Every structure is written in C-alpha cells, then in structure tokens.
C-alpha cells in the first residue's frame, strides 16, 4: 500500500514538474496571451449579444409616438382649443419677419438636414375661421413640406405665408380681452412647451423665387420628417 501511494505521489510530482516546465519555458508568455485573448473574445461576444437583444426591443422614439397619438385626435377649432395636446388645421397668415424674395418664407432648411440647421421667424400666426394662435420656436419644429430645387444645387424645404397646414403640438391658452371686437383674436400659443410637427396640406401657388442658400443652411425633410 505504501509503495502504491509513493508511486502516485511520484507521478503527481512529475506532472507538476512538467506543468512548471511549460510555464517556465518559452511557452509561458504565449499561453498567458492566448488565454487572455480567449477571455476578451468571449466577453466581447457576450456584450455584443446583449446590445443586440437590447436594440431589438428598443421602442419607437417618444416624439414619433406622441405625433401618432396627436394625429389621431379630431381637428379642433382654434376658438375651442383647450390647454394640452391638440390637432389644428389652418393657414399661416402672418409673421414677425420673413426672408427670401417672392412669397414670404417663414421657415427654411436644406433637404435632408435636421431641425438644428433650420431658420425661422420668431413668431408665426396660424388662423382658421374661428381665431388665431401663435407658433413659437418654429425652428425646432418637425416640418413636412414639398421639396424645392435650391439655387446652389441643394434642394430646400420651406414654409410660406398662405400655406394651409396641419399642426400637432401642445396648446397653451393666453389671456385676451373678452370685450375685443376682433372675433379672430389670438387664443394661445404652440411650440413654447414642446416641439411641434407641421405638415403642409395645400400650397396655393408655387413661390415666384425660392429662398437662396444664403438665407438658410438646411431642412427638416421633404415629404418625410427628419
């Protein structure tokens, strides 16, 4: 029995010596590097798999979901508008300023660019048969409008006074004088609390001259939102 145990111990020591020899010899650094590479590859694959699963379950952007919800609302008359989410249709009637030559332009961007590159009037008035609302922060709006050829080889997208548009956003009522004789007074504002979406429904006539690239740098979209 003692002889057998001695033999087993001897074999174990011999195996240990062989392993020590492998690490002490020229293979040691290579084995360590190989083991590290395998570990890194395994971890990176697991992380990539986790990101893929996370991406596959990613939800639609909140702005798109909100827009779809607002578009499902019935069209409200401006005079009946209440604070909160609203769906309006009307005509861009006036603005604090405009740019370009020909038909007054109140929002302009280069086709395919984000709203970060848009330029817009500070305040635009939207009107229907019952009243008016002010559109603020128009440069942040998502605009869906026809694409137009630009003067420097870049197509543009614009909003003009006279355009009949759909506006989706958050309405904020403003105080007004009930004794005013103006039946189409301004009832409130959109765009001050959250971004809007504005879609051109009809454009009575093409502008005589589209605003040049010198007046603007970009656009939000053609008939597709950016």
SULNORDA-V636497 format. One record per residue. N is the residue number from 1. RES is the residue in one small letter. PHI is phi in whole degrees, 0 to 359 (NA if undefined). PSI is psi in whole degrees, -180 to 180 (* if undefined). OMEGA is omega in whole degrees, -180 to 180 (none if undefined). Layout:
[[N & RES & PHI & PSI & OMEGA] [N & RES & PHI & PSI & OMEGA]]
//
This chain:
[[1 & x & NA & -46 & 179] [2 & x & 298 & -37 & -180] [3 & x & 295 & -42 & 180] [4 & x & 298 & -44 & 180] [5 & x & 297 & -40 & 179] [6 & x & 298 & -38 & -179] [7 & x & 293 & -43 & 179] [8 & x & 297 & -44 & 180] [9 & x & 297 & -38 & -180] [10 & x & 295 & -42 & 180] [11 & x & 296 & -39 & 180] [12 & x & 297 & -43 & 179] [13 & x & 296 & -38 & 180] [14 & x & 294 & -43 & 179] [15 & x & 297 & -41 & 179] [16 & x & 298 & -40 & 179] [17 & x & 296 & -37 & 180] [18 & x & 294 & -41 & 179] [19 & x & 295 & -45 & 178] [20 & x & 301 & -38 & -180] [21 & x & 296 & -36 & -180] [22 & x & 295 & -41 & -178] [23 & x & 280 & -32 & 179] [24 & x & 282 & -23 & -177] [25 & x & 278 & -168 & -177] [26 & x & 292 & -15 & -180] [27 & x & 281 & -18 & -170] [28 & x & 305 & -54 & -178] [29 & x & 297 & -38 & -180] [30 & x & 295 & -42 & 179] [31 & x & 297 & -42 & 180] [32 & x & 296 & -44 & 179] [33 & x & 296 & -40 & 179] [34 & x & 296 & -44 & 180] [35 & x & 297 & -40 & 179] [36 & x & 294 & -41 & 180] [37 & x & 296 & -42 & 178] [38 & x & 298 & -43 & -179] [39 & x & 296 & -44 & 180] [40 & x & 297 & -43 & 180] [41 & x & 298 & -41 & 180] [42 & x & 296 & -46 & -179] [43 & x & 296 & -43 & -178] [44 & x & 296 & -38 & 178] [45 & x & 295 & -41 & 179] [46 & x & 295 & -40 & 179] [47 & x & 294 & -42 & 179] [48 & x & 296 & -40 & 178] [49 & x & 296 & -39 & 179] [50 & x & 294 & -41 & 178] [51 & x & 294 & -37 & 179] [52 & x & 296 & -44 & 178] [53 & x & 296 & -40 & 179] [54 & x & 295 & -41 & -179] [55 & x & 294 & -37 & -178] [56 & x & 294 & -24 & 180] [57 & x & 259 & 10 & -178] [58 & x & 293 & 138 & -177] [59 & x & 276 & 160 & 176] [60 & x & 297 & 143 & 180] [61 & x & 309 & 143 & -175] [62 & x & 300 & -38 & -179] [63 & x & 299 & -40 & 180] [64 & x & 293 & -40 & 178] [65 & x & 295 & -43 & 178] [66 & x & 297 & -41 & -180] [67 & x & 298 & -45 & 179] [68 & x & 299 & -39 & 179] [69 & x & 292 & -42 & -179] [70 & x & 293 & -36 & -178] [71 & x & 292 & -23 & 179] [72 & x & 280 & -12 & 178] [73 & x & 288 & 150 & 174] [74 & x & 293 & 151 & 178] [75 & x & 293 & 128 & -179] [76 & x & 263 & 145 & 169] [77 & x & 284 & 142 & -177] [78 & x & 301 & -40 & -179] [79 & x & 295 & -23 & -178] [80 & x & 260 & 5 & -174] [81 & x & 296 & 139 & 177] [82 & x & 239 & 160 & -177] [83 & x & 301 & 138 & 178] [84 & x & 119 & -160 & -177] [85 & x & 296 & 139 & -176] [86 & x & 208 & 152 & 177] [87 & x & 235 & 113 & -178] [88 & x & 239 & 154 & 170] [89 & x & 225 & 136 & -179] [90 & x & 186 & -169 & -177] [91 & x & 247 & 136 & 173] [92 & x & 288 & 107 & -167] [93 & x & 262 & -40 & -178] [94 & x & 204 & 170 & -178] [95 & x & 204 & 164 & 178] [96 & x & 288 & -26 & 177] [97 & x & 200 & 167 & 175] [98 & x & 212 & 168 & -179] [99 & x & 216 & 168 & -175] [100 & x & 86 & 168 & 178] [101 & x & 258 & 159 & -177] [102 & x & 84 & -134 & -177] [103 & x & 294 & 134 & -177] [104 & x & 300 & 122 & 179] [105 & x & 259 & 134 & -177] [106 & x & 243 & -9 & 176] [107 & x & 208 & 134 & -177] [108 & x & 212 & 140 & 177] [109 & x & 206 & 163 & 176] [110 & x & 274 & 138 & -176] [111 & x & 304 & 133 & 177] [112 & x & 90 & -6 & -179] [113 & x & 266 & 161 & 179] [114 & x & 282 & 170 & -180] [115 & x & 293 & -12 & 179] [116 & x & 297 & -23 & -177] [117 & x & 258 & 5 & -178] [118 & x & 281 & 153 & 170] [119 & x & 239 & 148 & -174] [120 & x & 204 & 159 & 173] [121 & x & 294 & 151 & -178] [122 & x & 295 & -37 & 180] [123 & x & 214 & 132 & 178] [124 & x & 235 & 140 & -179] [125 & x & 260 & 124 & 174] [126 & x & 259 & 133 & -176] [127 & x & 228 & 145 & 166] [128 & x & 233 & -166 & -176] [129 & x & 289 & -12 & -174] [130 & x & 251 & -19 & -177] [131 & x & 174 & -164 & -176] [132 & x & 222 & 153 & 172] [133 & x & 225 & 153 & 176] [134 & x & 264 & 139 & 176] [135 & x & 253 & 115 & -179] [136 & x & 254 & 164 & 177] [137 & x & 50 & 42 & -175] [138 & x & 298 & -27 & -179] [139 & x & 294 & -19 & 179] [140 & x & 270 & -6 & -174] [141 & x & 288 & 153 & 167] [142 & x & 272 & 123 & -176] [143 & x & 245 & 131 & 177] [144 & x & 241 & 109 & -173] [145 & x & 210 & 164 & -180] [146 & x & 297 & 144 & 176] [147 & x & 280 & 140 & -179] [148 & x & 234 & 146 & 178] [149 & x & 293 & 136 & 180] [150 & x & 268 & 171 & -177] [151 & x & 275 & -14 & -178] [152 & x & 240 & 29 & 179] [153 & x & 85 & 3 & 179] [154 & x & 247 & 123 & 176] [155 & x & 294 & 153 & -180] [156 & x & 230 & 166 & 175] [157 & x & 229 & 138 & -174] [158 & x & 213 & 162 & 168] [159 & x & 243 & 136 & -179] [160 & x & 237 & 151 & 171] [161 & x & 300 & 136 & -176] [162 & x & 102 & -16 & 177] [163 & x & 293 & 136 & 171] [164 & x & 268 & 125 & -170] [165 & x & 228 & 160 & 168] [166 & x & 259 & 134 & 179] [167 & x & 235 & 126 & 177] [168 & x & 243 & 130 & -179] [169 & x & 179 & -162 & -180] [170 & x & 252 & 121 & -176] [171 & x & 268 & 135 & 176] [172 & x & 239 & 111 & -180] [173 & x & 296 & 149 & 176] [174 & x & 236 & 150 & 179] [175 & x & 291 & 147 & 176] [176 & x & 216 & 163 & -178] [177 & x & 277 & 111 & -178] [178 & x & 296 & -16 & 180] [179 & x & 273 & -2 & -178] [180 & x & 298 & 141 & 179] [181 & x & 277 & -10 & -180] [182 & x & 281 & 109 & -177] [183 & x & 285 & -15 & -178] [184 & x & 250 & 44 & -178] [185 & x & 290 & 166 & 178] [186 & x & 283 & 127 & -176] [187 & x & 260 & -15 & -179] [188 & x & 171 & -165 & -174] [189 & x & 227 & 152 & 169] [190 & x & 233 & 151 & 178] [191 & x & 94 & -9 & -179] [192 & x & 279 & -29 & -176] [193 & x & 255 & -24 & -178] [194 & x & 201 & 156 & 179] [195 & x & 298 & 155 & 179] [196 & x & 248 & 164 & 164] [197 & x & 242 & 132 & -180] [198 & x & 235 & 124 & 180] [199 & x & 241 & 128 & 177] [200 & x & 286 & 123 & 178] [201 & x & 268 & -47 & 177] [202 & x & 216 & 147 & 176] [203 & x & 232 & 112 & -171] [204 & x & 303 & -42 & -179] [205 & x & 208 & 150 & 179] [206 & x & 291 & 142 & 178] [207 & x & 298 & 145 & -179] [208 & x & 295 & -28 & 178] [209 & x & 208 & 125 & -180] [210 & x & 286 & 147 & 178] [211 & x & 301 & 138 & -178] [212 & x & 281 & 170 & 179] [213 & x & 294 & -20 & 180] [214 & x & 292 & -23 & -178] [215 & x & 272 & -18 & -177] [216 & x & 209 & 171 & -178] [217 & x & 237 & -10 & -176] [218 & x & 189 & -173 & -179] [219 & x & 213 & 162 & 180] [220 & x & 268 & -38 & 178] [221 & x & 185 & 169 & 169] [222 & x & 268 & -126 & 176] [223 & x & 277 & 11 & 177] [224 & x & 239 & 131 & -180] [225 & x & 293 & 148 & 178] [226 & x & 282 & * & none]]
//
